[in-house]
Amino acid sequence: MPKTIWVTSDTHFWHEEALALYKRDFPTVEAMNDAFIDAINACVGKGDELWHLGDFVAGLAWKKQPRKAVKLARDCRERIRCTTVHLVRGNHDPRLPGFDRLFDSVHDIASWKGWERGEHRIVLCHYPMLAWQGRWNGSLHLHGHLHGGLPSQSRSADVGMDGHGLPPLPTRRDGNDARALRAAAGPAAGRVPAPTHALSGVTRASRRRWPCLACPPRPRVRPRCHRADHRGL
């Protein structure tokens, strides 16, 4: 049986301010940690693969007490039974070698082909993007950071725990178990139309009066353009 790839984001382990900031209904930060870890372990198998899209921990004084910060992060990581956990770094994640070693790999952005049985691409980043690799050819962008504050648009989806509930969302690289992600991402059928070029309505005669992008914007002494049809202007 092929392993399932799961995605989640913005657990904010040990972040006491997150209880009020994101309206998390837990009495203590320890209770929040327990609930999030239990939700992960309830669906992610030991042989599965978990991609965490950033802010694994937050609120730790990792610059002043780096050893303590890494120890607290390790306590949470060791309680997650999944053996393969990858991190796409978020703005709260400490940049410490000891923290990075808790994960099988650490990325600023990650992507792979395999959506729709190998035809499309999945792009993972902590931050939402307006444009991403394969955007116009049906690729899907998964992110966190927003904590459910904005609705998912087009083929991008907020997979953070505050946006859709505690359990991580499943997918497989062969696309056989992607219904939850497709629903979270909105319309999934068909390609997104490519944007219209700014000069698409300019006629060929009028386009000759436009300098190419290599020409500087109206200098006092205009240098010679590299394009032959501009040299007489």
N, C-alpha and C positions, 0 to 999 in steps of 0.2 A: 504494500500500500504506500503510495507516495506521501512524503511528509507535507504537512500544511505549513505555509508561510503566513505568519500573523504580523499585523502592524498595530502599533499604538503610539501614544505620545503624551507628553505633559503630565506625567505622574507627580512630579514635584515632591518626591519623598523628602521628609523632614522639613518641609516648608510650612511653618506654623501660620504665616500670613495668608497662605492659600486657602485656609478654612473660611475666612471672611471674604477674601478678595474674589474667590470664584464660587462662593456660596456652597461650600462642601459641608454637608450636614453630618459632621463627626464631632464628638466631644473633645478629642485630642488628636494631635498629629500622629501619635502611635496607632490610634484606631484607624486613621485614614490609611497609613501604611499597610496595616493588616488587611483592610478591605480591598485595596488595590492589588496586593500580592495574591490574595485568595482568588480574586476575579481572573487574574492571569493564569494561575495554576489550575483553575477549574476548566479551562478550555485549551490551553496550550500544552501539548504533550512534551514529554522529556526529549523525544527524538524530532520534534518539530523545530521550526526556525522562527525567531522573534526579531522583528525590526522595531526598535524604539526610536521615534523621530524627534528626540530631543527633550531637554529638561527632565532628565531622569531624576535628578535631585535639584533642590533649590533652597535658598535661604541659609546655606552653610557659609561660615566665614572661612572659606577655603584659602584665601590669601593670607590670613593671620594664623590659621590653624590647619594647614594642609593635611597633616597626618590624621587628625580627627575627622576631617571631611571625607577622606578616602575610606576610613574605617566605617563610618556610617553608611556610605554608599555601598561598600562591600557587604555589609550586613543585609541590605535589601537585595542585592544581586544574588547572594548565596541562597536566599530563601526562594528565589524563582527557580522552579525545577527544570525548566528548559535549559539544555546544555549549550545551545547555540543562540547567542543574543548579540545582535549588531546595533550599534548606536549611530544615528545621524545627529551630530552635535547641535544642541540648542544654545540659546543665549545664557542660560543659567548653569550649564554644565561646566565644571572646572577643567581647565587645561593643565592637567597634572598627569605625569606618566603613570603613577599608581592608579589613577582613575581610569585611564584609557585601557590599562591591562585587564580591567574587569570584563571587557567585551571582546568578542572574537574579531571585530573590526570596528573602526571609528571613521566616519566620513563627514564631510560638510554637505555633500549631495551624493546621491547614489541613484543608479538607474539600471534596468535590465530589460531585455526583450522577453516576452513570454505571455503578455496579455493577449487574450483571444487566440490561444494556442500558437503563440509565436509570432503573430502578425504585428501586434502593437507593443508599445513600450510602457513601463511604469517608471515614473520619476519621483524620487523621495527627497524631501527637504524639510527642515524644521519650519521654514517660513513659506507662506503662500506666495506664488508667483503668478504674474499675468501671462507670461509666455514661458514655455519650457520645451525641452527637446521632443520633437515629434508632435507638438501641439496641434498642428494642422492636419496630421495624419492619424488622429485617433488615440494618441497616447494619453495616459491617465496620470495626474499629478496628485500625490498624497502628501499632506503636510500636517503640522500642528500649530502651536503658537497662539491661535485665536481663542482657544478655550470655548468654542461654540458661540462666540460673539457675533459672527457673521455667517450667513447661509453659504453652503457650498455652491460654487458656480460652474456651469458647464461641466467639464471633465476633471475638475479638481475637487478634493474632499478633505475636510478636516477630520482626522482620525484620532484626535485627542480624547482623553477620557471624559472631559466635561462636555464634549459636543454630542456624543451619541450614547453615553452610558459607560459603565465600567469595563465590560469585556473587550478585549482586542478584536479587530476585524480580521477575517480570514481571507486568504487568497492563495493560489498556487501558481507556479511558473508556467503550468500548462493551461491555465485558465479554467479548470474544471470546477473550481469552488470560489467564484468571484461574485456571486449574486449580491452579497452584502455591500461590497465595495461599489458595484455598479449602481445600487440604489442610493448609496450615500453620495455618489458623484453626480447624480442627476441624469439627464439624457445621455445615453451611451450609444445609441444606434446612429450610424452614419458618420461622416466626417464633418468637422467644423469648417465652414467656408473660409478660405484664405482672405486676408484683408485686401482691400482694393488699394493699389498703388497710388501714391499722391499725384503722379503725373499721367495716370491712365487716360484722363480726358483731354490731355494736351495734344494738339495735332502735331504732325511731323514738322510742319513749317514753323509753328510757334515754338516748338521745342528747341529749335536752333538758336533761339535767343536766350535760352537758359544755359548758364555755365555748368560744366560737369562738377561733380563733388570734389574733384581735385583742384578746381579753381578757387582761389581765396575770394572772400566776399568784398568785391569792389575796392581794391587797393588804389592808392593814388596813381602809382605806375603799375598798370596791370601786367603781370608776367605772361609769357607765352604759354598757352594751354597745351597739354600733351595731345589733345584730340585734333585731328586735321581739320574737321569741319568747324572748329572754334577759332582757328588761327587768324581768320580774316575779320573777326569781330572787334 
